[in-house]
Amino acid sequence: MFRIEEPYHLLAWVLIPILLALFLLMLSMRKRAMSRLGNEEIVRQLMPRYSNVRQWFKFISIALAILFLGAAFSNPQWGTKREKVKRKSSDVFIALDISRSMNATDLAPSRLERAKKFARKLVDKLEGERIGVLVFAGNAYVQMPLTIDYSAASLFIDSANPDQILTQGTSITSAIELAELSFEMEKDQHKALIIISDGENHDETAVKKAREAFDRNRVLTFTVGAGTPEGGYIPITYGGYSDYKRDHTGELVRSTLNEDMLQKVAEAGGGYYYNIISGEEAVLSSLQIIIDDIEKKEFEQRMFDEYESYFWIFLIPAFLFLVIEFLISYRRSNIISGKDIFS
């Protein structure tokens, strides 16, 4: 398996087009300066040892040296030994509410952005567990199945937005049902579902579904409230015009956090209710401790544990091109005058 240990060193390649632009600008300025001295052919006869080709060779040598140095310092590696590794982890699904009400701004900059920030931190806290991501509004969809690819989990959380689901509303029931189906169902193994929502549930069966999931498949349901009891207005955009959501009478709709619903769902699912505004770090630490205590399931993973570095393959030509650039003169050589390969 191929990998690059230090990929940020490849940013050195950005220097090449910048240096090319500066080099072309220098040649242009030099040509204009020479044209001011008189006829171009006569000026060249006055400078018989001047060589444009040599300047190009020196620039190309520097550019290639930067190319190979960037590759060398990034340290390309190849996995040389692959083995099976057995690990133990808990299975956790993070269910993120992306309904329109999550755009309310009673939490700055919005409920959804705060919820996504919390979810990303939660992924970091739960490193070592298998994590899945699902999003829900009127329906629920699995964004990422259970995995230990935490970067992918954070990426899916970052990209979550209300436009991903056409059916609006907030159906916590759909999230619980989908999560239950997506777990690998060992009945003697606890699993965790963490729902991050404002609790504006439009389906009264959520509490019943949480209880059934716990009794049937030992799915522990935790809820995290995103919003305030005072609530806030929901910003919307119509054809480029910004406004707030209104009811059929034209009055502004205020969306409030439904803590009662979220508490009942968590209690029925054998878990606990939290609120982001009570302190993110405290909530994250509590969830981490509880999930650490859940029975771990053993699973097998294939991975490379030995990598051999091949930076030297790129370091050698980089050094050679630097030496070539140093040895090439800007002027033609008198020793091989008339036989100059650069003319």
N, C-alpha and C positions, 0 to 999 in steps of 0.2 A: 504494500500500500504506500502510495506516494503522499508526502505532506511537506509543507514549508513551515519551518519552525518559527521564523521571525519575518512574517510577510510584510510588515511595515517598512522594512528596508527597501522593498521594491519601489517605494515612493521616489527613490533616487532617479528612477527612469524619467520622472517628470522634468528633470533638468535637461534632458537631451533636446526636446523641441524648443525649450527656452534658449539654450546655447545656440541652436541652429538659427533661431530668429536673430539673435545678437550677432552671430557670425555673418549672416547675409546682410544685416544692416551695416556692419563694418566694411564689407566688400563694396557695398553701394557707396558709402561715404568716401572710401578710398578712390573709387573710380571717378566720382565727381571732382575730387581734389586733383587727380591727375589730369582731367580734362581741362581744368582751369590753367594748367601749365602750358598748354599748347596742343598741337596735333598729337593724337594718341599714339600713332606709329613712331613719330619722332621721339616722344617721351620714352617709349619702350626701348628704343635704340640707345637712349641715354642711361637706361638701367638694364643692361643685358643679363644680369644675374638674378633679376626679379622673377619669381615663379608663382603663378596663381595655383598651379596644380599641387605644388608642395603644401600650400596653405590648406587645400582641401584634404590632402592626405593627413596632415596634422590634426585637423578637426575631426575627421572620421576616426582616427586612432583614439582621440580623447573620448568621443561618443561611445565607441565600442568598449573602451576601458570602463566607463561608467555603467554600461549595460551589464558587463560581466561582474563588476564589483557589486552592483545591486543584487544580482543573482547569488553571488558568493556569500554576502553578508546575510541574506535571507535564509541561508543554510537549508537547501533542499535535502530531504531525507527519504529513505526507502525502508519500509518495514521488512525486516529480514526473518522475523520469527512470529508466527501466529499461533495463539493458543486459546483454549476455552477457559473462561474464567467464570466461576460461580459467585453470584452476588445475592445479597438479600435486600429487599426494599419493600416499602408499602406502595400501594396503587392509589394515586390521588388524581381526581379530575377537578380542574378549575372551571367553573361555569360563569361566564361573564355576560351580564345583562347589557345588550346593545339596543334597547328600545329607545324611541325618541325622547322619552322622559329623562333618560340619562344625560341628555344635553343640557339639562337645567343647571343654572350657574350658582345655586346656593352653596356649592363647594367650588372654589376657584381652582383652575379655570372653568371646569365643568365636572359634573359627577363622573362622566365616562372617563375623562382624562385622569382624575384622581383614582378611579377604580383600576385603570390600566397600570398606573404607577404602582399601586398596591400589589397588583397581580404579578408584575415583574419582580418586585422585591420578594414576594412569596415564592416564586420559582427559585430565586437565589437561596432563600432560607431552606427550601426543601431539597437542595441538591443531595443526591444519593437515593432519592425515591424515584419511582416511575411516575411521570406526570403527563396528563392529557389535558387538552384545552377544548372546550366547547363554548359556543356563543348561542344566545337565545333572545328572542323577542316574542312574537306571536308563535313562532316555531323554534326548534332548537337544531343546531347542526354541529357535528364534530369537526373542529378545525384541525386537531392533531390527536391521533390515538396515543395510548400510553407509550412513553419512550423516556430515554435518559438524555435525549438531545435538548439540553436546556436552552441553547441559543435559538433553536427553532421555536421552542415554546414562547420565548420572549418576542421573537419576530411575529408570530401569529397574534400575540396579545397586542403588540404595537399597531398592527394593521386592522384591528377590529373597529368597525364603525357601523352605524345604523343602516347604511345603504346595503349591507351584506344580506339583510333579510327583508324581503318585500312585505311579509305579513307582520304588521306592527301590533303592539300590545305587549304584555309581559306575562308569559306563561311559564311560571316556575315549574309547573307540572311537567311540561315538555322536557325541561332540562333534567329533571329527576329521572323521568322514564328513559331518556336517551343515555344518561350516564349509567343507569343500571344495566342497560343492554350492552354497553360498551366495555364494562368491566369483564375480566375473566372470572367466571362465577364459581369460585370455590366457596362453599357455604360456611366452611369453618374459618374463613379468612376475612378479617375486617378490611373494608375499603373506605376511602374518604371522598366526599363530594363537598367542595367549598363553593358556595353560591355567593357571588358579589352582585348586589342588586339594590334598587331603591324600594323594592317590596311592593310596587304598584301592581299587584297580581290581579289579573282579570279571570282567573280560573280558581274556583273555590276548592278544588280537589287536591291542591298542593300538599296540604297537611296530611291528608289520607295517603297520598303517594309516598311521602317521606317515611311515614310509619310502615307502609308495606315494604318499601325497599330495605328498611332496617330489619324487619322481621323475617323477610324472605331471603335476602342475600347479604345481610350484615353490612349494608352501606350506611356509614355514618355521615349525616348531613350537617354541615356547618354553614351558617349564613353570616354575611358581612354587609352591613348597611352602608350604602353610599348616598348620603343626603342628610338633610336636617329636618326636624319636626316642623320647623317654620316653612320649609319648602322654598321654591323659587319658580320663576317663569321659564318656559321652554322656548328657546330661540328657534325660529324657522326661517326658511328662505323660499320665496316664490318669485321665480323669474328674475333673480338678482336683487329682489327687494327684501330687506330684512325686517322681520317683525317677530312677535311672540304668538304662540298658539292661543287661539280663542275658541270659545264654545259657540253654539248655534245662535246665541243672542249677541255675540260680538264681545263678550266679556273675556278678559285675560284668564287663562287657565293656570292655576297655581298647583304645581306638583309637590307633594309632601312625602317624606319618608314614612313608609308603613312599617314601623318597628314591630307592631303587634303581630302582623302576618309573619315577618321574618323570625320572630321569637318562637311562634307556634310551630313553624316548619322545622326549625333547629331542634326543638324539644321532641317533636314527633320522630325525628330522624336520629335521636340519640346523641346529638351534638350540642353545640352552643352557638349563641348569637353574639356578634360583635358589631361595633360601629367604628368606621374609619376615623371619625372625628374624636374618638376617645383616646387616640394615640396609636399611630400606625405601628411603631416599633413594639409596643406592648402587645398588640393584637398578633403581630407576626411571631413574636416569641412564644405566646401562648399556643398558637396553632402548631408551631414547630415542636414544642414539648409534647403535645397531645399525640401528634402523628408519629413522633419518635417512639412512643409507647405502644403503637399499634403493632400487632404481630407482623413480622416481616416474612415475605414470601421469597423463596429461593428461585432464581432463574439463571439461565446460562447465557453468557455473552461471548462472542468471538471478538478478539481484539489483538492488535499488534502490541507487543511489550518491548521489542527491541528495534531500534531504528539506526541505520548507518548513515552518516553524514557524507554528502558529496560536494561540499562547498569548494574543495580544492580543484575540482574539474573546471570551475569558472574563474577561480583565483589565478590560475596559471596563464590563461590567455589575457586576462585583465593586466597582469604584470608585463606580459610581452608587448601589448599595445602601448602601455605607458613608456616602455623602453624605446619602442619605435618612434613614438611622438617626440621623445627627448633627442633622439639621434638625427631625425630629419631636420635639416636646416631650412630656413625660409628662402635661402638663395641657392642658385645652382652651383654645383661644385666645379672648381677650376680643374680638378684632377681628372674628372671624366667629362670635361667639356666636349660637346659634340656627340656624346654617348649617353647623355642624361636620360634615364628612364622616366623621369618626372616631367620632361619638357613636352 
